[in-house]
Amino acid sequence: MASHKKSLSKKDIRNIIIIVLACVLIISVLSVILYQRKKENDRTVKVAFCGLSQEITELIKKEIHESEEMKLAYFELNKDDIDLGAVSEKFDMIFTWEGEITEKLGKFSEDIPLKINQSIPSSLRNKENYTILLDHYEMAFYKPLKEKYNLKYPQKWNDFVAYLKEASNHVFTPFFCQGSNDRTLLALIGLVVEARGGEAAYKNLIELLKTNDNLLEIYDQTLCTVEEGPLTIHSILDMFKLWTEQGLLHPLWYNASYNDVIYFMTDNQIAVLFDSLTEHRNVAYSLIRDYDSLRAPCDLSPNEHGVIAPAIVCTLLSNNMNNDDVLRNFATEEVQTRLSSASRLAPSHSRAEAYDRQADDVRFYAASCKGGPLPDLALALYQRNPEGLKKLASEIRDYLKAK
């Protein structure tokens, strides 16, 4: 027996339309209510700062402005006992140095909007963090020595060693640094690894130190292979020992203080100084003006390298609707220029005016290397563990002073 479909009457159709329209209206009203509720909840942007100097913290605060729709609440956190799980739940964004803290917060973070990231070079872009300012671990070459003896700045690591050997005929300590500073000591070891084996070798070193903090158990692990053979922490420390025997390094360089650095600079007895851009700024202009600040000589192509350039970054920790407005301000040429001028660090914005040639060079180094800016070992591993940093540095000094 054939079935018959009953057609809808005009009344039925009208009722369906009314029901659909009512549903659309309810959904629209609910959406408005939820939007208004979120807007009210997001009215206050909770901004955290961690591990930054008071000067940098205040500079950043000056560039964040309240409005009728947005209020700001600031929180300064102690990096040594920070609870990252709690941070991810309590705050909308955090300004800090890229390193161990931002790596752990990455799983809680919101992606940086592409439109904001487009203002900085591609090698500085990161989904989890927006790069604001850059420091740098540099090789500062004494210009009068280079010019007097017609020396050429080295491009490769072995050329650098040859440069130091030539300089040993003219100055007391061809290579020098503030070796008593734990962070500087580890940064130097990291820089040698990156210069010789590139970003991959440097990341191998970081992973190795993550797995074991006992120097004697890991110092023979191969990080990469160079023309002399396997590059290890052991081979690097032995290289420094050899340099002291050859007169390329002061015998007690690993205990050298800031005052020692200034003493030898004043006496024109350093051919190459290893320091950070921040430390560079603390030296009197009458001394530091005679030094050319360069990145370390590298053995590989730029596609295989990064540069040890600690970065101040912002990580978004919530989907607060005002986050983008706050962060977008730091992606402008004008704000980046002001921040570089006041901090004397390198801006990240491609067109922002840098404080000086040194800061401009740092931005160029970071932009020209595929690996971009890399945190030094202290930030990458011991940002919340100063005792771990102290322990490793002490073990390194014990090895260096042993006969």
Steps between C-alpha positions, in 0.01 A plus 500: 500500500655831395598748771394861480696795636297765663604844374564778749232755531572871486434512871761228564755683288428824684545329836832351390624838384394656830683228694818541290492877537444464874801268524714743301385784724576303817843403369570861403392628841708235676799588282467867591465414868805270489699760306414772750583269787838412345563865422440585865711208622779600260485865595800459731816365334724331754861557391786312670873577491763246593880516507527845340687791651292772660613737226376274219177424688422871532584565134252234391232629735531846344403355164177335623211741525163469671176602329131517582468136392820372658663518841843367593619303800875445536674218686875453551593137560802342665653272236669276761173371647254562220223240458451480125170313527357776718644768272323354198166519684535837675639733234415607149857558385853490631811695404823314568822374341452218254638182650399223738197695626351570157574146386294360788223758449479416130242226556269753672554792260280650233647540150644838411278651225666484159430868431699596809790267423533635145678813621812305602744292290388143435784346705374691806140382465364249745142382552533493878693822565526845347859629493532856628870572572828316452821479700809329353814313603768661287867489412637854543822552301749771602514721190839673551673162514331383180584821319858529623595149390269481197306203638180369343196412706462120495204334329560138611586358841853387413566844350390643835756285684767617256394860567548448874844346444609802298356733766701318770810667356359840586269482806507326838169312471377460141165358613321595821158508666335539838551134583390535862147565375328158480270605220785643291711187551223270376409738218857476371488120491164512324631751250795275409260210440267712283788657307650164414195274464215739435152508649468120498813449712391775739161337550677168555695667780181634659330161487812333643509738797128449556552127550795514739650777710812300588777639280725195524224272373424700186810691402617233251165485316538603134311817408616508137807412297752764391819457299700424815254228601202476738404828667418443867487708817825324591674604176384861544632522856828344386516762225477774764775329700717491188431867436631590847817297432544679167449842656168563325308513829587631844579200728221600740253629244218286639518699826532842332271774632350802330776712656761268346341552159508878541862491624626315191284710267641818653851368441414401139590137569193316362479411132153339514248543781207262541202670661131572453352811345365585847850471652636698205269789598644510853855570380608863476470633146865612508594129517231318304515738201827331399328162455307363204218273622450201270331161514725200556679357195290209370596185313169427323259685271241744644231237428658279766559765763313706753654773711528508881274802545277485810156635414245684711165361388129514574302178539120508481346278767128555439257593225419834660351710219728793593824301473547571131457875554770500769742291297433681173643815654838329545503408131506863387808674367457794738479294820788275396715807430424644843568170677835454324602858574413472870628147561796516256411147391418395144144547369324214325294711259650493151483877449533636854798723566757324719678676786836479320700292253560222755126458562428515128763231435339269756167522320679426172684198644174356636315565175773356276525164679230243437506394867439859613570615855588224747497531882830461680541186714403675824162599355446176310567278802527684830255790481320373812795308642788730601649226715525272196681775309737557791572127534586447133716814484687388812567156347632666185736724697622201700591324175667808352723558803598133538852413381 
